[in-house]
Amino acid sequence: MDETRLGAWIAGRLGVPAVTIEESQALGGGSIQENRLLRCRIGTGRQADVTREFVLRRDAAATIASSRSRQEEFRLLEAAFAAGVRVPEPVGFCDDVGVIGAPFALMGRVDGVGLGPRIVKDPTLGGDREKLAEDLGRELARIHAVLDPRRDPPPDLAFLGPPEPEPAKAEVARLRGSLDGIAAARPAIEWGLRWAEVMAPPCAGPTLVHRDFRTGNYMVDGAGLTAILDWEFAGWGDPVQDLGWFCAACWRFGRKDLEAGGIGSRAAFERGYALGGGRSFTAEAVAYWEVMAHLRWAVIALEQGARHVSGREFSLELALTGRMVPELEQAILRATAPATWR
């Protein structure tokens, strides 16, 4: 990475005389994209200089088909930031590969911890856990109100296209396409997808959905929530999808008794969602999307394993993620037993 060129680009973006990158280090997490922390000195070496920290986000060596481009993700982050959602400050996007060799997004660094297992297991993080669950519900309601699906999206979000009339069936089709794209023969997942197709609930109206709203994709400090991260899957969809994804057992990191992301009660999370203006929903619809969460995570896990097997990105983490699939398939089969079909 040419830090001189990158510093010059950041200076131009901030409108300051000079930026010196004093430290650049890889950040953990981010299993699909590459994130780096940049510690920068803003100024020309005088006493008035200040230090700022940014996060640079670019594509990893190999990615998965369902992930948005970095530019699309950045535009969604800008829209969420403008709507008052608690997200990192979107500083700028660069599509000039001459700067660091690839397009990248730059965001302000947010204090806190984002690693899901650590958040769940460390009670000193996140403050009052029931309040944290409620706050997350409020933020989710804000996300669902970022864009009005009855209007054409602004030009920089035109890539969203029109909403699909039946989001659940469209999601099933996407997952089948992803499975076919990596030539994965998984009868249990195919069974679950057929169940999801038959049992698909109606959608009262699509909204912008995050599609990866879970513990591990938000930041907390000792007091509470600091930011919602990772917008690479966001798009139009059924808002209940995000509630089901957050509450799915596969994202509770071992705390199956804490149904809201392993950190609080489902009641607190749903209360926050309602207080934030979220749309009404049924328990049956949430339960459906929890099954869909296991199906989608199983397909993504297969895609992650395929990234390792492809040879483009050797990674123990990706290889182990691919090995999680049988456990997810077992959960899918339990939830879609013949007695659950109508």
MARDREN-597703 format. One line per 8 residues: for each residue x, y, z of C-alpha. Coordinates in nm, 4 decimals. Example, Ala and Ser with C-alpha at 12.3 -4.5 7.8 and 13.67 -1.06 7.14 Angstrom:
BEGIN
1.2300 -0.4500 0.7800; 1.3670 -0.1060 0.7140
//
This chain:
BEGIN
0.0000 0.0000 0.0000; 0.1384 0.3393 -0.1038; 0.0782 0.5396 0.2146; 0.1951 0.8646 0.0549; -0.0702 0.8439 -0.2170; -0.3317 0.7343 0.0329; -0.2447 1.0222 0.2669; -0.2749 1.2681 -0.0222
-0.6169 1.1267 -0.1147; -0.7404 1.1543 0.2457; -0.6106 1.5115 0.2678; -0.8011 1.6017 -0.0461; -1.1152 1.4383 0.0865; -1.0906 1.6227 0.4195; -0.9832 1.9511 0.2595; -0.6692 1.9830 0.4731
-0.3094 2.0665 0.3738; -0.1586 1.7264 0.4549; -0.2266 1.3864 0.6086; 0.0510 1.1574 0.7296; -0.0357 0.7932 0.7953; 0.1491 0.7075 1.1148; 0.0156 0.3542 1.1561; -0.1706 0.1018 0.9406
-0.2790 -0.2343 1.0770; -0.5190 -0.5098 0.9809; -0.8342 -0.5386 1.1902; -0.9894 -0.8644 1.3017; -1.3432 -0.9614 1.2058; -1.4795 -0.8790 0.8654; -1.4784 -1.2326 0.7254; -1.5755 -1.1175 0.3754
-1.3962 -0.7830 0.3389; -1.0537 -0.6551 0.4426; -1.0513 -0.3811 0.7064; -0.7509 -0.1731 0.8125; -0.7114 0.0793 1.0911; -0.5324 0.3987 0.9858; -0.3939 0.6334 1.2480; -0.3301 0.9675 1.0770
-0.1744 1.2999 1.1647; -0.3743 1.5836 1.0137; -0.1624 1.8905 0.9390; 0.1938 1.9898 0.8522; 0.3934 1.8995 1.1608; 0.3021 2.1987 1.3753; 0.1554 2.2099 1.7235; -0.1939 2.2508 1.5788
-0.1766 1.9032 1.4221; -0.4433 1.6553 1.5321; -0.4592 1.2773 1.5174; -0.7570 1.0967 1.3690; -0.8303 0.7297 1.3170; -1.0103 0.5837 1.0181; -1.1106 0.2397 0.8943; -1.0298 0.1539 0.5345
-1.2478 -0.1185 0.3838; -1.1760 -0.2987 0.0575; -1.2466 -0.6350 -0.1033; -1.0635 -0.9394 0.0252; -0.8736 -1.1569 -0.2234; -1.1898 -1.3612 -0.2763; -1.5447 -1.2697 -0.1885; -1.8958 -1.4153 -0.2209
-2.1490 -1.3471 -0.4941; -2.4211 -1.2089 -0.2642; -2.1992 -0.9325 -0.1242; -2.2426 -0.5827 -0.2648; -1.9548 -0.3873 -0.4123; -1.7674 -0.1542 -0.1807; -1.9143 0.1464 -0.3613; -2.2719 0.0249 -0.3203
-2.2120 -0.0555 0.0460; -2.0656 0.2915 0.1010; -2.3668 0.4621 -0.0603; -2.5991 0.2690 0.1706; -2.3861 0.3703 0.4681; -2.4163 0.7351 0.3605; -2.7960 0.7039 0.3398; -2.8155 0.5447 0.6854
-2.5861 0.8116 0.8331; -2.7987 1.0907 0.6819; -3.1124 0.9296 0.8291; -2.9659 0.9313 1.1808; -2.8841 0.5626 1.2123; -2.5930 0.5026 1.4483; -2.3221 0.4122 1.1966; -1.9572 0.5102 1.1413
-1.9039 0.8443 0.9681; -1.8757 0.7824 0.5904; -1.5649 0.9838 0.4939; -1.5273 0.8953 0.1269; -1.5111 0.6344 -0.1452; -1.2230 0.6000 -0.3916; -1.2571 0.4118 -0.7203; -0.9076 0.5095 -0.8418
-0.7108 0.1847 -0.8246; -0.3915 0.3882 -0.8585; -0.4175 0.4968 -0.4925; -0.3859 0.1589 -0.3158; -0.4412 -0.0893 -0.5983; -0.8146 -0.1422 -0.5470; -1.1320 0.0587 -0.4795; -1.1908 0.1306 -0.1113
-1.4202 0.3042 0.1358; -1.2997 0.5179 0.4253; -1.4970 0.5602 0.7464; -1.4389 0.7197 1.0810; -1.3258 0.4777 1.3508; -1.5820 0.4024 1.6212; -1.4812 0.3083 1.9742; -1.5946 -0.0245 2.1055
-1.5880 -0.4016 2.0579; -1.7605 -0.5801 1.7714; -1.6621 -0.9459 1.8128; -1.9846 -1.1388 1.8713; -1.8604 -1.4157 2.1063; -1.6782 -1.1622 2.3226; -1.9839 -0.9344 2.3494; -2.2030 -1.2272 2.4512
-1.9587 -1.3639 2.7096; -1.8300 -1.0386 2.8634; -2.0980 -0.8747 3.0848; -1.8882 -0.5581 3.1191; -1.9628 -0.4756 2.7540; -2.2820 -0.3131 2.6319; -2.4066 -0.1737 2.9612; -2.7510 -0.2911 3.0719
-2.8226 -0.5814 2.8392; -3.1999 -0.5358 2.8277; -3.1494 -0.1704 2.7387; -2.8956 -0.2748 2.4747; -3.1504 -0.5125 2.3201; -3.4102 -0.2356 2.3242; -3.1678 0.0149 2.1689; -3.0868 -0.2333 1.8931
-3.4578 -0.2700 1.8240; -3.4891 0.1080 1.7914; -3.1941 0.1238 1.5520; -3.3453 -0.1512 1.3404; -3.6699 0.0455 1.3129; -3.4661 0.3482 1.1970; -3.2964 0.1362 0.9320; -3.6319 0.0210 0.7982
-3.7360 0.3875 0.7620; -3.4217 0.5097 0.5790; -3.5816 0.4929 0.2323; -3.9421 0.5089 0.1109; -3.9915 0.2092 -0.1202; -4.2896 0.3821 -0.2831; -4.0514 0.6322 -0.4409; -3.7620 0.5828 -0.6780
-3.4337 0.5717 -0.4814; -3.1988 0.8698 -0.5289; -2.9582 0.8408 -0.8240; -2.6659 0.7183 -0.6127; -2.8865 0.4308 -0.4868; -3.0382 0.3433 -0.8235; -2.8589 0.0064 -0.8040; -3.1268 -0.1050 -0.5548
-3.3800 -0.1256 -0.8373; -3.7499 -0.1820 -0.7594; -3.8562 -0.3871 -0.4556; -3.9655 -0.7451 -0.5164; -4.3375 -0.8122 -0.4533; -4.2700 -1.1419 -0.2699; -3.9453 -1.0966 -0.0745; -3.9480 -1.4413 0.0881
-3.9746 -1.6285 -0.2431; -3.7126 -1.3952 -0.3959; -3.4792 -1.4833 -0.1083; -3.5324 -1.8541 -0.1715; -3.4465 -1.8014 -0.5386; -3.1289 -1.6109 -0.4447; -3.0157 -1.8868 -0.2110; -3.0782 -2.1520 -0.4752
-2.8755 -1.9445 -0.7191; -2.5882 -1.9131 -0.4708; -2.5941 -2.2876 -0.4051; -2.5848 -2.3576 -0.7774; -2.3078 -2.1012 -0.8233; -2.0684 -2.3085 -0.6127; -2.2054 -2.6418 -0.7414; -2.2948 -2.7536 -0.3885
-2.5196 -3.0604 -0.3602; -2.6804 -3.0349 -0.0145; -3.0107 -3.2267 0.0103; -3.0928 -3.0928 0.3588; -3.0620 -2.7333 0.2415; -3.2686 -2.8088 -0.0712; -3.5370 -2.9604 0.1540; -3.5337 -2.6481 0.3702
-3.5544 -2.4183 0.0675; -3.8583 -2.6056 -0.0627; -4.0193 -2.5726 0.2816; -3.9412 -2.1989 0.2773; -4.0946 -2.1661 -0.0691; -4.4171 -2.3418 0.0338; -4.4431 -2.1638 0.3713; -4.3453 -1.8153 0.2485
-4.5460 -1.5509 0.4387; -4.6927 -1.2460 0.2668; -4.5118 -0.9143 0.3093; -4.7152 -0.6064 0.4024; -4.4629 -0.3947 0.2144; -4.0873 -0.4057 0.1599; -3.8442 -0.1669 0.3262; -3.4694 -0.1214 0.3257
-3.3332 -0.4147 0.5262; -2.9818 -0.4601 0.6634; -2.9802 -0.8385 0.6002; -2.6928 -0.8992 0.8428; -2.8233 -0.7301 1.1585; -2.6805 -0.9502 1.4349; -2.4442 -0.9667 1.7279; -2.1007 -0.9359 1.5710
-2.2083 -0.6593 1.3325; -2.2535 -0.3827 1.5873; -2.0095 -0.2155 1.8250; -2.0496 -0.1669 2.1989; -1.8441 -0.0069 2.4733; -1.8901 -0.0298 2.8485; -2.2024 0.1872 2.8372; -2.3924 0.0552 2.5362
-2.4307 0.0597 2.1595; -2.1878 0.2708 1.9550; -2.2461 0.1727 1.5891; -2.4131 -0.0624 1.3404; -2.1611 -0.2113 1.0958; -2.1352 -0.4160 0.7732; -2.3901 -0.2974 0.5156; -2.2697 -0.5189 0.2316
-2.5916 -0.7229 0.2083; -2.8448 -0.4402 0.2520; -3.1287 -0.3946 0.0039; -3.5070 -0.4130 -0.0291; -3.6813 -0.6895 0.1621; -3.9354 -0.7902 0.4237; -3.8480 -0.6028 0.7466; -3.9331 -0.9127 0.9495
-3.6291 -1.0746 0.7883; -3.4002 -0.8605 1.0039; -3.5872 -0.9505 1.3237; -3.5621 -1.3209 1.2441; -3.1919 -1.2950 1.1560; -3.1113 -1.1170 1.4829; -3.3048 -1.3670 1.6967; -3.1987 -1.6859 1.5156
-3.0310 -1.9423 1.7413; -2.7255 -1.9578 1.5137; -2.6395 -1.5970 1.6092; -2.6696 -1.6273 1.9872; -2.3147 -1.7610 2.0310; -2.4132 -2.0291 2.2780; -2.6623 -1.8236 2.4853; -2.9766 -1.9851 2.3497
-3.1697 -1.8601 2.6514; -3.1136 -1.4985 2.5416; -3.3201 -1.4965 2.2253; -3.2239 -1.1438 2.1183; -2.8799 -1.2038 1.9722; -2.7470 -1.3798 2.2822; -2.7503 -1.0509 2.4761; -3.1077 -0.9921 2.5938
-3.4709 -1.0915 2.5823; -3.6780 -1.1071 2.2692; -3.9382 -0.8912 2.4489; -3.6890 -0.6053 2.5019; -3.5710 -0.6175 2.1409; -3.9240 -0.6201 2.0028; -4.0286 -0.3453 2.2437; -3.7485 -0.1226 2.1151
-3.8495 -0.1970 1.7580; -4.2092 -0.0942 1.8285; -4.1050 0.2204 2.0187; -3.8821 0.3166 1.7253; -4.1788 0.3061 1.4893; -4.1210 -0.0402 1.3458; -4.3990 -0.2138 1.1594; -4.6209 -0.4693 1.3343
-4.5468 -0.8370 1.2724; -4.6576 -1.1829 1.3807; -4.4618 -1.4373 1.5834; -4.5179 -1.6873 1.3018; -4.3493 -1.4564 1.0492; -4.0475 -1.4083 1.2759; -4.0225 -1.7859 1.3275; -4.0246 -1.8356 0.9486
-3.7400 -1.5876 0.9026; -3.5430 -1.7579 1.1814; -3.5498 -2.0780 0.9749; -3.4498 -1.8722 0.6712; -3.1596 -1.7352 0.8749; -3.0236 -2.0865 0.9214; -3.0701 -2.1591 0.5512; -2.8978 -1.8405 0.4443
-2.6120 -1.8792 0.6921; -2.5610 -2.2372 0.5735; -2.5319 -2.1184 0.2115; -2.2965 -1.8355 0.3090; -2.0844 -2.0788 0.5121; -2.0548 -2.3007 0.2045; -1.9518 -1.9969 -0.0005; -1.6907 -1.9055 0.2606
-1.5475 -2.2563 0.2526; -1.5380 -2.2414 -0.1271; -1.3267 -1.9244 -0.1075; -1.0617 -2.1253 0.0772; -1.0878 -2.4306 -0.1468; -1.0593 -2.2127 -0.4592; -0.6988 -2.1336 -0.3664; -0.7541 -1.7591 -0.4048
-0.7622 -1.6998 -0.0288; -0.6137 -1.9627 0.2002; -0.7693 -1.9085 0.5430; -0.8240 -2.1364 0.8409; -1.1229 -1.9212 0.9436; -1.2895 -1.9668 0.6033; -1.2146 -2.3400 0.6022; -1.3657 -2.3833 0.9494
-1.6708 -2.1771 0.8535; -1.7403 -2.4229 0.5742; -1.7306 -2.7037 0.8321; -2.0200 -2.5480 1.0290; -2.2774 -2.6466 0.7685; -2.3841 -2.9902 0.9072; -2.4842 -2.8329 1.2390; -2.6925 -2.5727 1.0549
-2.8498 -2.8434 0.8385; -2.9497 -3.0329 1.1515; -3.1266 -2.7214 1.2854; -3.2988 -2.6731 0.9477; -3.4265 -3.0317 0.9383; -3.5602 -3.0088 1.2953; -3.7478 -2.6873 1.2133; -3.8925 -2.8136 0.8837
-4.0106 -3.1635 0.9817; -4.3056 -3.2938 0.7749; -4.5508 -3.1941 1.0492; -4.4661 -2.8258 0.9909; -4.5768 -2.8346 0.6246; -4.9221 -2.7175 0.5281
//
